[in-house]
Amino acid sequence: MKAILGKKVGMTQIFDEQGKAIPVTVIEAGPCYVTQLRTLERDGYQAVQVGFEQVHPERLSGGEKGHLSYSSVPPLRYLREFRLRVEDEIEEGQRVLADVFEVGDQVDVVGTSKGRGFAGVVKRYGFRGGPKTHGQSDRQRAPGSIGAGTGQGRVWKGQRMPGRMGNARVTAQNLRVEVVDAERNLLAVRGSVPGARGGLLMITQARKSKELFKQRGE
Amino acid sequence: MNLIESLERQLEPNPNIPDLHPGDTVNVHARIIEGEKERVQVFKGTIIRMRGKGAGANFTVRRIASHGIGVERTFLLHSPRLEKVQVVRQARVRRAQLYYLRERRGKRARLREKRT
């Protein structure tokens, strides 16, 4: 099962065999527990529910405790589902450690991007804004025209305008696993990962990895 | 101790790199890859700054190349490509970044030797 939950710790760099510096994001991954298996018969879809980060039992509601008692796992703060084909060897209550991945694996990392609040169109969509000079005033970060004149009479749906930005689910695809240390629950992937330090991350085998295509025989 | 520190602690200090300071004149032996071949290139100059900590720590060496052209090169302190660093001379300097050397040439760019 190539899936785990973790927490973003931060970024640093490591050196490869050729002495090249590689930027990596360090993730505190696991220990996780399989809390429930979703099956076609009962739930209508296949998935593995995984829990992460042990907490004091008083932090959980009665319902949460009851749910966890079925798979007899410790009290956990986060529960997330991975849509995996349920393989036989996965059992409820099973521990998942960082060593489900190997160095060189391609993974997707899902996180919640940093919230930017109500952002203008320059930050949010990369619009160019207006000219700085030639007698312009108050137009430097303005969106410009948002549509046609009275012939059209309205603004198209989907017109990009200012609004809330960030704090959304973002997936970083095809990151290479550079370091795995199950003893320290450490995982490091190449490049950056969505979200702030301390944010919850879901790490799975990359959907578009060559390895996965090979497994499916494509 | 967080996990980044624990990862960076694995970096063993290179035994061939002594303590470096701004103002030091050094010979930096860096391994470079030319096509297929690998060889060691020596870069000689003055350290004008030490920067960063942990895995990203680096230092910049300035030397005057031919025709009085200043050349600066920055090396990663923990890079395995650094063969060794020799300190040739230590100077007494009064700041951490010796950027003022960039505006000086010849005699005015001299540094006072450190007395021990």
Interface residues (C-beta under 8 A of the other chain):
Chain A: V9 G10 M11 T12 Q13 I14 F15 Q18 G19 A21 V26 E28 V179 R184 N185 L186 A188
Chain B: N2 L3 I4 S6 L7 E8 R31 I33 G54 A55 G56 L76 H78 S79 P80 R81
